[in-house]
Structure formats: C-alpha cells, structure tokens
Amino acid sequence: MNIKMMNQGIHFQDKNKYSLGQTFDQGNNQFQFAGVGTDKQNAAMYFYVTKNTIDPLAPLTTVVVTKKTHSSSDFHTQLKQIADDYYVVKLKKSAINNGRLFVKLGSKKDLSGVTSAIDFVLLDLRHPTKVTSLTESVYLKNYLKILRNNTTNRVASLEKKLVQYNHDLQILKTSLARQKDTANLQVGKQKRATEQRMTQTETNIQDKKQDISDTQSAIKVAQNNLQSYEKRYQHYVHH
C-alpha cells in the first residue's frame, strides 16, 4: 500500500484492499484475513498466520485506524491469540460501520513509530458474520472453518499437481521409447550420444515416479486431516 506523508499525518492510498481469504505480508509474517464477525455491540476480525516467524517471547499486538489520515491516534482494540497461528482482534462494532479498517499487526517493536509505517493494510469488512455473542466457541468454530477451507484448497492443489506429474511421466516414457528406436538405427558417436540421453531420461522417469508417490501420500494425509477438521467443525456447529 502506498502511503504519502502529509502535514496532517499519513495518507493511505486505497489500491490494495484485502477481502476474505486473501493473504498479506506484514514484517516477516504472512497473514490470511479470515473474516469478521459481529454481535450487538462488538466486532471481531480473524487472522490466520500462513507464514509464521513470530517470536513466542514477543507476542503480537495491533494498531487499527478507521480514517485515511491520522497522526498517532488509534482506538481501543483487544488482540487475542486463540492458537499458535490464529489471532482475533476485538473492537467496537461502530468501528467497522463503514466497511473498512486500516490494520497493522506485529510485535511491539514492529509497531513503534507506527505513524511512519508503510505496511498498514486496508480490509474490506462489508460482509460480517452475525452471531448472538462473540465467544471463545465462536472463535474456535471460525478457526476450524479456516483449517477446513485451507485443507480443501491444499487437496485440490495437490490433485492438480498429480495430474501434471502423470502427464509428464507419459511424455518421458514416450521420449524414452523414441530414443531407444533412434539408438537402434545409429552407430558410433551418434549412438553413444543417444544412449546418454536415454540414461538421463530414465533418471528423470524415476524422479517423476517419486514425485507422484510423494504427492499421493501428501493427498492422503491432507484428506485425513480434512475429515478430522470437518468432524470437529460440525461438532461446534451443532453445539
């Protein structure tokens, strides 16, 4: 996000607005904006850490602002760590009424001198999930939803990769067969060169078979995890 220093503080450009499910970097950490929930008085923004380099001795804190310009003022927020890779920022519902907030997450050291920071992100809060009360159970249910959705996406990504690997393997096998036919027609230096290419192709085939095996194992693990997350999620939905 571009920020221009102005006499009245910081001017935030609106080029990068992050919606549900999108990831953004702040400092050395990468976060996924995982939604916002509201009850009658309060709101809670959910953040999943997709690249976690957080020092456990320096827990995260946050600064949230509502306006495009500010100097050093912000408003009260409560940051709660629900899991090692999941944070909830709780604040007054009135703060999100315009459907947008500028947020910065990091350690206290990261947030010192925050008025000159360049990595606030603009969040799109137009579609909150409404609940009776924002409780620990609500936070945990949302966490399981994130885990379930991300694992579903991982399974799909791995399955797509597996299709590509199988396609690559067929091409390599076809290439090896052609090289064998070519070598049978050649003699001397040409034949030796083709045989060297055959050796490399055979190595590539074995590597590709290993890729396929590893990916099949990863899919199985991810599918098992997905079943577990789904079961736990349904438990929270019905209790």
Contacts in CASP RR format, 6 or more apart in sequence:
PFRMAT RR
TARGET T0000
AUTHOR 0000-0000-0000
METHOD contacts of the structure
MODEL  1
MNIKMMNQGIHFQDKNKYSLGQTFDQGNNQFQFAGVGTDKQNAAMYFYVT
KNTIDPLAPLTTVVVTKKTHSSSDFHTQLKQIADDYYVVKLKKSAINNGR
LFVKLGSKKDLSGVTSAIDFVLLDLRHPTKVTSLTESVYLKNYLKILRNN
TTNRVASLEKKLVQYNHDLQILKTSLARQKDTANLQVGKQKRATEQRMTQ
TETNIQDKKQDISDTQSAIKVAQNNLQSYEKRYQHYVHH
1 12 0 8 1.000
1 13 0 8 1.000
1 15 0 8 1.000
1 16 0 8 1.000
1 118 0 8 1.000
1 119 0 8 1.000
1 120 0 8 1.000
1 121 0 8 1.000
1 122 0 8 1.000
2 13 0 8 1.000
2 15 0 8 1.000
3 10 0 8 1.000
3 11 0 8 1.000
3 12 0 8 1.000
3 13 0 8 1.000
3 117 0 8 1.000
3 118 0 8 1.000
3 120 0 8 1.000
4 10 0 8 1.000
4 11 0 8 1.000
4 13 0 8 1.000
5 11 0 8 1.000
5 116 0 8 1.000
6 69 0 8 1.000
8 69 0 8 1.000
8 71 0 8 1.000
9 69 0 8 1.000
9 70 0 8 1.000
9 71 0 8 1.000
9 115 0 8 1.000
10 69 0 8 1.000
10 70 0 8 1.000
10 115 0 8 1.000
10 116 0 8 1.000
10 120 0 8 1.000
11 68 0 8 1.000
11 69 0 8 1.000
12 68 0 8 1.000
12 69 0 8 1.000
12 102 0 8 1.000
12 120 0 8 1.000
12 122 0 8 1.000
14 122 0 8 1.000
16 24 0 8 1.000
16 121 0 8 1.000
16 122 0 8 1.000
17 100 0 8 1.000
17 122 0 8 1.000
17 123 0 8 1.000
17 124 0 8 1.000
18 24 0 8 1.000
18 33 0 8 1.000
18 121 0 8 1.000
18 122 0 8 1.000
18 123 0 8 1.000
18 124 0 8 1.000
19 33 0 8 1.000
19 123 0 8 1.000
19 124 0 8 1.000
20 33 0 8 1.000
20 34 0 8 1.000
20 35 0 8 1.000
20 124 0 8 1.000
20 127 0 8 1.000
21 32 0 8 1.000
21 33 0 8 1.000
21 34 0 8 1.000
21 35 0 8 1.000
22 32 0 8 1.000
22 33 0 8 1.000
23 30 0 8 1.000
23 31 0 8 1.000
23 32 0 8 1.000
23 33 0 8 1.000
23 50 0 8 1.000
24 30 0 8 1.000
24 31 0 8 1.000
24 33 0 8 1.000
24 121 0 8 1.000
25 31 0 8 1.000
25 51 0 8 1.000
25 119 0 8 1.000
26 104 0 8 1.000
26 105 0 8 1.000
26 106 0 8 1.000
26 110 0 8 1.000
26 119 0 8 1.000
26 121 0 8 1.000
27 106 0 8 1.000
27 110 0 8 1.000
27 119 0 8 1.000
28 53 0 8 1.000
29 49 0 8 1.000
29 51 0 8 1.000
29 52 0 8 1.000
29 53 0 8 1.000
29 54 0 8 1.000
29 105 0 8 1.000
29 106 0 8 1.000
30 49 0 8 1.000
30 50 0 8 1.000
30 51 0 8 1.000
31 47 0 8 1.000
31 48 0 8 1.000
31 49 0 8 1.000
31 50 0 8 1.000
31 105 0 8 1.000
32 47 0 8 1.000
32 48 0 8 1.000
32 49 0 8 1.000
32 50 0 8 1.000
32 146 0 8 1.000
32 150 0 8 1.000
33 45 0 8 1.000
33 46 0 8 1.000
33 47 0 8 1.000
33 121 0 8 1.000
33 123 0 8 1.000
34 46 0 8 1.000
34 47 0 8 1.000
34 48 0 8 1.000
34 142 0 8 1.000
34 146 0 8 1.000
35 45 0 8 1.000
35 46 0 8 1.000
35 125 0 8 1.000
35 128 0 8 1.000
35 129 0 8 1.000
35 142 0 8 1.000
36 43 0 8 1.000
36 44 0 8 1.000
36 45 0 8 1.000
36 46 0 8 1.000
36 96 0 8 1.000
36 123 0 8 1.000
36 125 0 8 1.000
36 127 0 8 1.000
36 128 0 8 1.000
36 129 0 8 1.000
37 43 0 8 1.000
37 44 0 8 1.000
37 45 0 8 1.000
37 46 0 8 1.000
37 128 0 8 1.000
37 129 0 8 1.000
37 130 0 8 1.000
37 131 0 8 1.000
37 134 0 8 1.000
37 138 0 8 1.000
38 44 0 8 1.000
38 93 0 8 1.000
38 96 0 8 1.000
38 128 0 8 1.000
38 129 0 8 1.000
38 130 0 8 1.000
38 131 0 8 1.000
38 134 0 8 1.000
39 93 0 8 1.000
39 130 0 8 1.000
39 131 0 8 1.000
39 132 0 8 1.000
39 133 0 8 1.000
39 134 0 8 1.000
40 93 0 8 1.000
41 92 0 8 1.000
41 93 0 8 1.000
42 90 0 8 1.000
42 91 0 8 1.000
42 92 0 8 1.000
42 93 0 8 1.000
42 134 0 8 1.000
43 90 0 8 1.000
43 91 0 8 1.000
43 92 0 8 1.000
43 93 0 8 1.000
43 95 0 8 1.000
43 96 0 8 1.000
43 125 0 8 1.000
43 128 0 8 1.000
43 134 0 8 1.000
44 88 0 8 1.000
44 89 0 8 1.000
44 90 0 8 1.000
44 91 0 8 1.000
44 134 0 8 1.000
44 138 0 8 1.000
44 139 0 8 1.000
45 88 0 8 1.000
45 89 0 8 1.000
45 91 0 8 1.000
45 101 0 8 1.000
45 103 0 8 1.000
45 123 0 8 1.000
45 125 0 8 1.000
46 86 0 8 1.000
46 87 0 8 1.000
46 88 0 8 1.000
46 139 0 8 1.000
46 142 0 8 1.000
46 143 0 8 1.000
46 146 0 8 1.000
47 86 0 8 1.000
47 87 0 8 1.000
47 88 0 8 1.000
47 89 0 8 1.000
47 105 0 8 1.000
48 85 0 8 1.000
48 86 0 8 1.000
48 143 0 8 1.000
48 146 0 8 1.000
48 150 0 8 1.000
49 84 0 8 1.000
49 85 0 8 1.000
49 86 0 8 1.000
49 87 0 8 1.000
50 85 0 8 1.000
52 84 0 8 1.000
52 85 0 8 1.000
54 60 0 8 1.000
54 107 0 8 1.000
55 107 0 8 1.000
58 107 0 8 1.000
58 108 0 8 1.000
58 109 0 8 1.000
59 81 0 8 1.000
59 107 0 8 1.000
60 79 0 8 1.000
60 81 0 8 1.000
60 87 0 8 1.000
60 105 0 8 1.000
60 106 0 8 1.000
60 107 0 8 1.000
61 79 0 8 1.000
61 105 0 8 1.000
61 106 0 8 1.000
61 107 0 8 1.000
61 108 0 8 1.000
61 111 0 8 1.000
62 77 0 8 1.000
62 79 0 8 1.000
62 89 0 8 1.000
62 103 0 8 1.000
62 104 0 8 1.000
62 105 0 8 1.000
62 106 0 8 1.000
62 111 0 8 1.000
63 74 0 8 1.000
63 77 0 8 1.000
63 103 0 8 1.000
63 104 0 8 1.000
63 111 0 8 1.000
63 114 0 8 1.000
64 74 0 8 1.000
64 75 0 8 1.000
64 77 0 8 1.000
64 89 0 8 1.000
64 91 0 8 1.000
64 95 0 8 1.000
64 101 0 8 1.000
64 102 0 8 1.000
64 103 0 8 1.000
64 104 0 8 1.000
65 73 0 8 1.000
65 74 0 8 1.000
65 75 0 8 1.000
65 101 0 8 1.000
65 102 0 8 1.000
65 120 0 8 1.000
66 75 0 8 1.000
66 95 0 8 1.000
66 98 0 8 1.000
66 100 0 8 1.000
66 101 0 8 1.000
66 102 0 8 1.000
70 115 0 8 1.000
71 115 0 8 1.000
72 114 0 8 1.000
72 115 0 8 1.000
75 91 0 8 1.000
75 92 0 8 1.000
75 95 0 8 1.000
76 91 0 8 1.000
76 92 0 8 1.000
77 89 0 8 1.000
77 90 0 8 1.000
77 91 0 8 1.000
78 89 0 8 1.000
78 90 0 8 1.000
78 91 0 8 1.000
79 87 0 8 1.000
79 88 0 8 1.000
79 89 0 8 1.000
79 90 0 8 1.000
80 87 0 8 1.000
80 88 0 8 1.000
80 89 0 8 1.000
80 90 0 8 1.000
80 139 0 8 1.000
81 87 0 8 1.000
82 88 0 8 1.000
82 136 0 8 1.000
82 139 0 8 1.000
82 140 0 8 1.000
82 143 0 8 1.000
83 143 0 8 1.000
86 143 0 8 1.000
86 146 0 8 1.000
87 105 0 8 1.000
88 139 0 8 1.000
89 103 0 8 1.000
90 134 0 8 1.000
95 101 0 8 1.000
96 125 0 8 1.000
96 128 0 8 1.000
99 124 0 8 1.000
99 125 0 8 1.000
99 126 0 8 1.000
100 122 0 8 1.000
100 123 0 8 1.000
100 124 0 8 1.000
100 125 0 8 1.000
101 122 0 8 1.000
101 123 0 8 1.000
101 125 0 8 1.000
102 120 0 8 1.000
102 121 0 8 1.000
102 122 0 8 1.000
102 123 0 8 1.000
103 120 0 8 1.000
103 121 0 8 1.000
103 123 0 8 1.000
104 110 0 8 1.000
104 111 0 8 1.000
104 114 0 8 1.000
104 117 0 8 1.000
104 119 0 8 1.000
104 120 0 8 1.000
104 121 0 8 1.000
111 117 0 8 1.000
129 142 0 8 1.000
131 138 0 8 1.000
137 236 0 8 1.000
140 236 0 8 1.000
141 233 0 8 1.000
141 236 0 8 1.000
141 237 0 8 1.000
144 229 0 8 1.000
144 232 0 8 1.000
144 233 0 8 1.000
144 236 0 8 1.000
145 233 0 8 1.000
147 229 0 8 1.000
148 226 0 8 1.000
148 229 0 8 1.000
148 230 0 8 1.000
148 233 0 8 1.000
151 222 0 8 1.000
151 225 0 8 1.000
151 226 0 8 1.000
151 229 0 8 1.000
152 226 0 8 1.000
154 222 0 8 1.000
155 219 0 8 1.000
155 222 0 8 1.000
155 223 0 8 1.000
155 226 0 8 1.000
158 215 0 8 1.000
158 218 0 8 1.000
158 219 0 8 1.000
158 222 0 8 1.000
159 219 0 8 1.000
161 215 0 8 1.000
162 212 0 8 1.000
162 215 0 8 1.000
162 216 0 8 1.000
162 219 0 8 1.000
165 208 0 8 1.000
165 211 0 8 1.000
165 212 0 8 1.000
165 215 0 8 1.000
166 212 0 8 1.000
168 208 0 8 1.000
169 205 0 8 1.000
169 208 0 8 1.000
169 209 0 8 1.000
169 212 0 8 1.000
172 201 0 8 1.000
172 204 0 8 1.000
172 205 0 8 1.000
172 208 0 8 1.000
173 205 0 8 1.000
175 201 0 8 1.000
176 198 0 8 1.000
176 201 0 8 1.000
176 202 0 8 1.000
176 205 0 8 1.000
179 194 0 8 1.000
179 197 0 8 1.000
179 198 0 8 1.000
179 201 0 8 1.000
180 198 0 8 1.000
182 194 0 8 1.000
183 191 0 8 1.000
183 194 0 8 1.000
183 195 0 8 1.000
183 198 0 8 1.000
186 194 0 8 1.000
END
